[in-house]
Amino acid sequence: MSELALFGGKPIRNRPHPWVNTMGEEEINAVNGVMKSGIVSAFLGRSGEGFLGGPKVQEIENCFSTKFGTEFAISVNSATSALHTAVAACEIGPGDEVLVTPYSMVATASAILMNGAVPIFVDIDEHTYNLNPKEIEKWITPRTKGIIVTNLFGLAAMMDEIISIARKHNLYVIEDNAQAPGAKINNRYSGTVGDIGVFSLNYHKIIHSGEGGILLTRDEKLARRCRLHRNHGEMVVDDEKDYETITLGNNYRMSELHAAIGIEQLKKLDHLLNLRRILGEQITSGLQLFEGLKGVHIPQGFEHTYYAYPIQFIHQVWGISRKTFSDAMNAEGFPLGTGYQKPIYLLPMYQHKKVFNHTNYPFSLIEKPVQQYERGICAVTEKMYFETLLIADLCRLPYESYDIETFIEAIQKVWNERGRLAHYERNYTPMP
Ligand SMILES: *Cc1c(COP(=O)(O)O)cnc(C)c1O
């Protein structure tokens, strides 16, 4: 009989889980090249050549627009800056509402507040964890100006359905593609399907330059507004024929060093994704042995990036809580995340409606809000967060097929001992 590590037995895995940096000689040489050139940034806060940045910044933009097949790419210093920029470029502002998934990193919704607009949260689909197109229309009001979807964990949202609703109501669609560079929807890349797609080059992401972000669009006017927002806004428009309604700009510019690193990283993307897909598919087939666990569901024609691997834990089948299961897996050497991120509307800033101190702006601008940020407004998201979802971070270097085999073995071991765990749980831990 196997002895669970949770009760002092031998864990299935006792190797540490190292973090492997995907940077190497290529990035070091690229950075040295920039240092030798002496040009670490070449932006100027006015119109003319300096408006577009230096050679590496322009090169990374060309590389992204070529790779993903959009006409325009605009580099910035993070995906958070890119999201802020995207909402501003769509001329969304105070008094407007933007529909957004509550199951994402906070920056997705913060971008709306940064522009003085109000986020309205739309529940997710329980198979893809992405904004559910069927839930959109009930939240649309005359104030609704856009939709921000996140391609969560590396799987694209149901963009065809979302875009057709958006067109009907004249809404912009922004894709937060930070977790899904290289994901596909029927031969199109995610992040290129909406009006603007946002990519992250933060060091936690699939490819990175330490910090960085990219916006992709096919719309020249949106591209121009993004570039303005990155580079001090209207202050630089000294020879513009058209009046640009963006009045406020930031300095969200990427340095030449970060651009040079990002160029090398983009070359590695396909290789890194192949490794991830092998491991991800192996997890999916391993999980099929267990009735009480559900792996990823990939709609026909979609390709996942496996930024994270979400697993649904069906506690009714296991007879133990998600917490007990994850404690046991952790003891066996496989730490799992529980729940991913709290539904954004349940975070204190939304509960207290205090974004800017001493005022309820921008919520105060809307007389009869279509939504209160109460428990229950996005029931599927809450179920995933509070009850069901586990996150495995195993689809990356240095993991290999052997690690996935032992992961599945560890699950089997915990399954075999679930009776003992149920007893332990009843006697030693308060039930939720
Ligand atoms: C990481 C992440 C961001 C923020 O990216 P930064 O480049 O760190 O600002 C935004 N949205 C999602 C979905 C993310 O995963």
The ligand as an SDF file (V2000), in Angstrom:
LIG
                    3D

 15 15  0  0  0  0  0  0  0  0999 V2000
    0.4980   39.2570  -17.0300 C   0  0  0  0  0  0  0  0  0  0  0  0
   -0.8110   39.7330  -17.4850 C   0  0  0  0  0  0  0  0  0  0  0  0
   -1.0730   41.0960  -17.6550 C   0  0  0  0  0  0  0  0  0  0  0  0
   -0.0940   42.1690  -17.2920 C   0  0  0  0  0  0  0  0  0  0  0  0
    1.0940   42.0920  -17.9970 O   0  0  0  0  0  0  0  0  0  0  0  0
    2.3130   43.0890  -17.6280 P   0  0  0  0  0  0  0  0  0  0  0  0
    3.1710   43.0600  -18.8360 O   0  0  0  0  0  0  0  0  0  0  0  0
    2.9810   42.4890  -16.4240 O   0  0  0  0  0  0  0  0  0  0  0  0
    1.7470   44.4210  -17.3410 O   0  0  0  0  0  0  0  0  0  0  0  0
   -2.3100   41.4620  -18.1250 C   0  0  0  0  0  0  0  0  0  0  0  0
   -3.2490   40.5600  -18.4100 N   0  0  0  0  0  0  0  0  0  0  0  0
   -3.0350   39.2350  -18.2430 C   0  0  0  0  0  0  0  0  0  0  0  0
   -4.1250   38.2810  -18.6110 C   0  0  0  0  0  0  0  0  0  0  0  0
   -1.8190   38.7800  -17.7690 C   0  0  0  0  0  0  0  0  0  0  0  0
   -1.6220   37.4660  -17.6040 O   0  0  0  0  0  0  0  0  0  0  0  0
  1  2  1  0
  2  3  1  0
  2 14  2  0
  3  4  1  0
  3 10  2  0
  4  5  1  0
  5  6  1  0
  6  7  2  0
  6  8  1  0
  6  9  1  0
 10 11  1  0
 11 12  2  0
 12 13  1  0
 12 14  1  0
 14 15  1  0
M  END
$$$$
